[in-house]
Amino acid sequence: MKRMKTLLLITVALALVVTACAKSSSGQYGLVKADTLTVCTDAPYEPFEYQDANGNWTGFDMDLISKIADGLGLKLEVTIQPFDGIWLQPQAGACDLVVSAMTITPERSAAALFSDPYFDADQSLLIRKSDEGTLTSLADMAGKTIGVQTGTTGEIYAQENAPADATLKSFDEPAAMFLALQSGDIDGILQDFPVNLDRANQDPTNFVVTEKFATGEQYGFATSKDRTALIDAINSELKKLRDNGGYDEVFQKYFPGG
């Protein structure tokens, strides 16, 4: 009887240890999957989030969040989601964190909890190289068609600042916008400067950035309002990377000389 009681106590103790381990890996940060940081992203969105030829996730955002996940002792898992309303996905249980070159705005902050800013970004106008002499500014887009991505701050900027007779055409993802610009279906793309600049640098014979708009935008990682412990941990790791040179290492990889 005593032996049975001892065995029962050991079993209970082991169960408590397992429960404590599960709580430490998922309960502490409210993770959807134990020991794993599951992130939502709208990809491809070069140079921030995309997959290489081998299917591995890369880009400024992905390299940065990989370092952060390592610092927290967590594996990284990526799920692709449409950008429009992506900041609501952690609350819906689709992921733990949004990592998608997303600008911190009052509207989004009302429904999501943001990390400290990790990237400064502005808006810009990308056109075909053949139109470089005529479409030098946003004002020159009068009567033209401008491509924007649905739900982005670029779309909002275009709505507020494009010429009244310009037509705005919304796309769900940027790859389709670049194809539409190249084919002549649209005359320009208004979106984040780093993304437009990256495309122009990759294909300088076809594309050029003609104007940059200083908006003071900053990117942040986002989660649900109740996951303060997760955001605190993300901010702590982000600070460590800024202090130890890890952030600069990633930045220079994608924006050399920046």
N, C-alpha and C positions, 0 to 999 in steps of 0.2 A: 504494500500500500504506500509506504514511504517512497519506494522507488518510482511508483506511478506518479506520485505527487511531484517528485523531483523532475521527472521527464516532462510533466505538464508545465512546470515552471520554466524549464529550458525552452520548450516549444513557444510559450508565451513571450519569453524574452527575445527569441529569434524573430518572432512576428513583429515585435516592437522595433527591433533593429531595422528590419526590412521596411516597415512603415516610415521610420525616421529617415532612411536613405531616400525613399521615394519622395518624401516631403521636402528633403533638402534639394533634390534635383528638379522637381516640378512645382511643389507647393510654394517654395520660397519666392519664385518668380511668376507663378501661375502659368507655367509652360504647358502647351497643348500636348507635348510629347516629352517624357522624362529624359533628362540629360541632353536635350536637343533644342537649339534655338531655331525655330521654324520662322522663316521670313517670307513675306509677300512682296513681290516685285512685278513691275510691268516691263517685260523684256522681249526683244532686245532694245536697249537704249544706250548705245555706245556714246561716250566711253565709260559709262557708269555701271551698267549691268548687262552682261551678255555671256554667251557660251562660246568657248573656243572650238577648234576643229575636233577636239576629242570629247566635247560635251561638258567640259569643266567650266564652272562659273568663274568669271573674271570681270575686270572693270574696277574703277575706283571704289565704288560703293561696296562691291563684293569683296575686294581685297581688304578693305577697311573693316567690314563687319566680320570677316574671317578672323582677323587679328583679335577683335573684341571677343568673339566667341571662344577663341583659344584662351584668352585671359580669364574667362569665366569658367573654363573647364567644360565647355559644351561643344557638342557636334553641331554642324550647320546643315540645315535642310532648306531648300528653296522651292517655293510654289509660285507659279505665274498667275497674276490676276490683272484684269483690266484696270487702267489707271483711274478712271472716273469713279470716285468714291472708295478708292483703295484704303484710305485711312480708317474706314469703318470695319475692315476685315478682322483685325484683332478682337474687337468686341463681338464679332460674329463667330469667333472661334476658328477661323480659317488659318490663322498664324499667330505668332507671338509679337512680331515686329514688322513694320513696313520699312523696307529698305529700297527706295525707288526714286532717288534724286527728287525728293518732294519738298517744295517750298513750305515753310512754316507760315501759315496765314491765320488771322483771327477766326475765320469760318471753320477751318479745319481744327484749330485748337479748341474750339467749343465742343467738339465731339471726340477728340483724341488727345492723348498725352504725348508731348514731344520731348525729345532729348535736347541737349544743348546743340546749337547750330554747329555743323561740321564742314560746311562749304558755302562760300559766297558766290552768288550767281546773278546774272543780268539776262535781259531778253535781247534778241537780235533778229535781223532779217537776212535770210539766205535766198539767193536768186541763181538763175543760170548764168554761167560765165558769159554767154553771148549777149546777155542783157545788161552787162556791167556798166556800159556807157549811158544807159537811159534810166535804169531803176536804181538810183543811188541812195534814195531815202524812202521812208515810209510814205511821205507825201506823194512820191512818184507812183505809188500803187493805186492812185485814183483810177477807177474803172477797171482795175485788175482783180484777179482772184488770189486770195492769200490762204494758204493752208495752215491749219492750227490743229493741235491735238485736243480731243474732248476732255474737259474737266481740268485743264492745266491753267497755270497763271499766264502762259503765253496766249491762250484763247481769251482770257479776261483782258489782257493788255491790248490785244487786237480789237476787241469789242469797244474798248474805251478810247483808243487812239488812232485807229485806221481811218482813212478818208471815208466820208459818208457814203460815197458811191462805190467803194470797194466791196467785193463779195468775199465773205469768209466761208471756207469749206472745212468742215470738221472731219478729222480722221481718228480712228480708235488707237492707232499706233503709228510711230514715226516712219517705219520702213515704207509704208504705203504713201506717206507724204513725199518722201524722196523720189519714189518712182513716178508719182504724179507730177512732180516738178520737172523731172528729166523728160517726161513724155509731152510736156506742154499743157497738161490738164489744169495746172495751176501756175501762177507766175512768181510766187515766192512762198517762203515758209517763215512764220514768226514763232519762234520757240527759244528755249534756253540757249544762251550764247555758247557754253562749252560744247553742247551737242551739235549745233550748227557749225561751229569752228572745226570740230573733229571731222565732220563730213567734208567740209571744204578742204581740209588738209589731206584727207584720204583721196579725194578726187578733184584736184585743183583745175583740171581741164574743163570740168563741167559745172562746178559750183563755186560761189564766192560769197562771203559775208560782206554786205555793203554798209550795214549800220548796226550799232550796238546801243541798247537803251538801258541806262543806269536805273535800276529799280530797287536796289538795296535788298534783293531777295537773299534768303539763306535757307539751305536745306537742313532737314532734321529727320531723325528716325522717329517713328510714331508707334504707339501701342494704345491699349484701352485705358480709360481714365483710372481704373482701379489698380493698375500694375506699377505703382510708384517704386516698389523695390527693384523691378526690372530696369526702369529708366534710371534710377540712382546708380545701379551697377553699370549700365551702359555709359553713363556720364563719367563715372570713375575710370573705366577702362579707356575712354576717349581722352581723358586728361593725361593718363599715363602715356598713351601713344604720342600725344603732343609733346610731353616732357622728355621722353626717351628717344625721340627722332623717328619712331615708327610711322607716325602720320606723314612726316615730310618724305619719307621713303616711298610711300604709296603715291603721294601727290606728284613727286618728280617723275615717277614711272609713267603717269598718264598726262601730266602737264609739265614737261621738262622746261626749265627756265622760268616757270611761272611763279 
